[in-house]
Amino acid sequence: MAVNTTWVFVEEQDGKPAAISLELLTKARTFGGQLAAVLLGTGSAELFAELGRYGATRVFHLTPDERLPTAAAAAAMAELVGSHAPDLLLFGLTSTDRDVAGRLSARLGKPVISNAIEVAIDGDDVTVTNEIFGGAQLVDTVFRAGAPYLVLARPKSFPAEPGDGDTPELIPVEMPEVGQAGSAVVTGRHVEEREGPQLEEAAVVVSAGRGMGSVDQMAIIEELAGLLGAAVGATRAIVDADWIPYSRQVGQTGKTVKPDVYIACGVSGAMQHLVGMKDSKVIIAINKDEEAPIFGVSDLGIVGDVHKVLPNLIAALKAR
Ligand SMILES: Cc1cc2nc3c(=O)[nH]c(=O)nc-3n(C[C@H](O)[C@H](O)[C@H](O)COP(=O)(O)OP(=O)(O)OC[C@H]3O[C@@H](n4cnc5c(N)ncnc54)[C@H](O)[C@@H]3O)c2cc1C
């Protein structure tokens, strides 16, 4: 088998493993073989145990200082790869993971395949699937450069499900000096304002598009979301128009969501939006144009004016 050992890069966020890393560990368990995590963060007994539950039998622990840690983390990983020879290295499509994977790719002289939505192992072939043209086409790519295979995967490509693994073996790893590349210092962190359910985790998402007409009309979206316990999402058009912050944008250059129910209000359904929500379980679209592409992915379509449909929907919900 081409892949005997898989490593998953794990960035610690707010004292927990980044959600994407748990998705990748879950996926990596299906490959069989050895599974380890490379943790970049302070670490804690609870966090190590969680990585163990998700299948890591070893955790290589890199502890950052006040410097931007990605260059040193990549250098440390390159040394670890040299001594342990893992076959497959999985990273998430986040800023830190991308930075580390890119630097590691350069250090190892190995390609990295980005934007993966699937990774399959068949004998000696490691095949990575990704979407192009905003999700209109799927491309399968097989590594030909030999191990280690470096893959950056899109969030929500795989479900995160804990297993019943034990607390892993902990291996502290020195962060090497990398000269100028490692000299940038982190001077501040800005936490996104968070109110209500989180977009990526909510079971129901109510999304608004330019068809809402104006920023004043966002109040009705908030009201509907409040009644449904939903998170509010948005198209790039209304983010660009400053109706809502970028953190709410769904799509190619925003977030990927997979809620149980996605309600698109005045959203045309441009490819770049669809790629971030088309895998939602049930999609409901309200659009006055029956030809709008959003209806192509909808389970339930309402051809109508949002200014009429939404007040009626809210009244019906309140009357329940
Ligand atoms: C590189 C790149 C990346 C991009 N990334 C993203 C991304 O991540 N996310 C994203 O969303 N977009 C992204 N876009 C932009 C994308 O191409 C579209 O422009 C955008 O999604 C359109 O937003 P919209 O549906 O709100 O607006 P529009 O396309 O203008 O659609 C508005 C819709 O509202 C309907 N409507 C109008 N009035 C009403 C009414 N009263 N009642 C009901 N319906 C009504 C109209 O029929 C229309 O279908 C990207 C574009 C590029 C080039």
The ligand as an SDF file (V2000), in Angstrom:
LIG
                    3D

 53 58  0  0  0  0  0  0  0  0999 V2000
  -13.3130   35.3580   -8.2000 C   0  0  0  0  0  0  0  0  0  0  0  0
  -14.7240   35.5460   -7.7110 C   0  0  0  0  0  0  0  0  0  0  0  0
  -15.0570   35.0450   -6.4650 C   0  0  0  0  0  0  0  0  0  0  0  0
  -16.3590   35.2070   -5.9890 C   0  0  0  0  0  0  0  0  0  0  0  0
  -16.6760   34.6930   -4.7520 N   0  0  0  0  0  0  0  0  0  0  0  0
  -17.9540   34.7680   -4.3350 C   0  0  0  0  0  0  0  0  0  0  0  0
  -18.3470   34.1910   -3.0860 C   0  0  0  0  0  0  0  0  0  0  0  0
  -17.5270   33.6420   -2.3290 O   0  0  0  0  0  0  0  0  0  0  0  0
  -19.6480   34.2740   -2.7300 N   0  0  0  0  0  0  0  0  0  0  0  0
  -20.6000   34.8760   -3.5070 C   0  0  0  0  0  0  0  0  0  0  0  0
  -21.7740   34.9120   -3.1180 O   0  0  0  0  0  0  0  0  0  0  0  0
  -20.2500   35.4510   -4.6760 N   0  0  0  0  0  0  0  0  0  0  0  0
  -18.9510   35.4270   -5.0970 C   0  0  0  0  0  0  0  0  0  0  0  0
  -18.6070   36.0260   -6.2570 N   0  0  0  0  0  0  0  0  0  0  0  0
  -19.6210   36.9000   -6.9210 C   0  0  0  0  0  0  0  0  0  0  0  0
  -20.6230   36.1260   -7.7370 C   0  0  0  0  0  0  0  0  0  0  0  0
  -20.1180   35.9380   -9.0450 O   0  0  0  0  0  0  0  0  0  0  0  0
  -21.9610   36.9140   -7.8480 C   0  0  0  0  0  0  0  0  0  0  0  0
  -21.6990   38.1760   -8.3640 O   0  0  0  0  0  0  0  0  0  0  0  0
  -22.6980   37.0600   -6.5190 C   0  0  0  0  0  0  0  0  0  0  0  0
  -22.8160   35.8280   -5.8650 O   0  0  0  0  0  0  0  0  0  0  0  0
  -24.0860   37.6070   -6.8110 C   0  0  0  0  0  0  0  0  0  0  0  0
  -24.7170   37.9060   -5.6020 O   0  0  0  0  0  0  0  0  0  0  0  0
  -26.3100   38.0110   -5.5250 P   0  0  0  0  0  0  0  0  0  0  0  0
  -26.9100   36.6900   -5.8440 O   0  0  0  0  0  0  0  0  0  0  0  0
  -26.5930   38.6290   -4.2020 O   0  0  0  0  0  0  0  0  0  0  0  0
  -26.6590   39.1240   -6.5860 O   0  0  0  0  0  0  0  0  0  0  0  0
  -27.2710   39.0310   -8.0320 P   0  0  0  0  0  0  0  0  0  0  0  0
  -26.5310   38.1020   -8.8940 O   0  0  0  0  0  0  0  0  0  0  0  0
  -27.4350   40.4490   -8.4750 O   0  0  0  0  0  0  0  0  0  0  0  0
  -28.7020   38.3800   -7.8140 O   0  0  0  0  0  0  0  0  0  0  0  0
  -29.7820   38.9960   -7.1730 C   0  0  0  0  0  0  0  0  0  0  0  0
  -30.9890   38.0770   -7.3350 C   0  0  0  0  0  0  0  0  0  0  0  0
  -32.0620   38.5750   -6.6120 O   0  0  0  0  0  0  0  0  0  0  0  0
  -33.2350   38.3950   -7.3670 C   0  0  0  0  0  0  0  0  0  0  0  0
  -34.1900   39.4040   -6.9190 N   0  0  0  0  0  0  0  0  0  0  0  0
  -34.1640   40.7500   -7.1530 C   0  0  0  0  0  0  0  0  0  0  0  0
  -35.1830   41.3500   -6.5150 N   0  0  0  0  0  0  0  0  0  0  0  0
  -35.8730   40.3700   -5.8810 C   0  0  0  0  0  0  0  0  0  0  0  0
  -37.0450   40.3670   -5.0690 C   0  0  0  0  0  0  0  0  0  0  0  0
  -37.6730   41.5010   -4.7530 N   0  0  0  0  0  0  0  0  0  0  0  0
  -37.4920   39.1750   -4.6070 N   0  0  0  0  0  0  0  0  0  0  0  0
  -36.8670   38.0210   -4.9070 C   0  0  0  0  0  0  0  0  0  0  0  0
  -35.7470   37.9750   -5.6690 N   0  0  0  0  0  0  0  0  0  0  0  0
  -35.2770   39.1400   -6.1460 C   0  0  0  0  0  0  0  0  0  0  0  0
  -32.8340   38.5410   -8.7950 C   0  0  0  0  0  0  0  0  0  0  0  0
  -33.7520   37.8460   -9.6320 O   0  0  0  0  0  0  0  0  0  0  0  0
  -31.4440   37.9190   -8.7790 C   0  0  0  0  0  0  0  0  0  0  0  0
  -31.5230   36.5400   -9.1090 O   0  0  0  0  0  0  0  0  0  0  0  0
  -17.3210   35.8860   -6.7700 C   0  0  0  0  0  0  0  0  0  0  0  0
  -16.9790   36.3780   -8.0240 C   0  0  0  0  0  0  0  0  0  0  0  0
  -15.6950   36.2240   -8.4850 C   0  0  0  0  0  0  0  0  0  0  0  0
  -15.3490   36.7530   -9.8460 C   0  0  0  0  0  0  0  0  0  0  0  0
  1  2  1  0
  2  3  1  0
  2 52  2  0
  3  4  2  0
  4  5  1  0
  4 50  1  0
  5  6  2  0
  6  7  1  0
  6 13  1  0
  7  8  2  0
  7  9  1  0
  9 10  1  0
 10 11  2  0
 10 12  1  0
 12 13  2  0
 13 14  1  0
 14 15  1  0
 14 50  1  0
 15 16  1  0
 16 17  1  0
 16 18  1  0
 18 19  1  0
 18 20  1  0
 20 21  1  0
 20 22  1  0
 22 23  1  0
 23 24  1  0
 24 25  2  0
 24 26  1  0
 24 27  1  0
 27 28  1  0
 28 29  2  0
 28 30  1  0
 28 31  1  0
 31 32  1  0
 32 33  1  0
 33 34  1  0
 33 48  1  0
 34 35  1  0
 35 36  1  0
 35 46  1  0
 36 37  1  0
 36 45  1  0
 37 38  2  0
 38 39  1  0
 39 40  1  0
 39 45  2  0
 40 41  1  0
 40 42  2  0
 42 43  1  0
 43 44  2  0
 44 45  1  0
 46 47  1  0
 46 48  1  0
 48 49  1  0
 50 51  2  0
 51 52  1  0
 52 53  1  0
M  END
$$$$
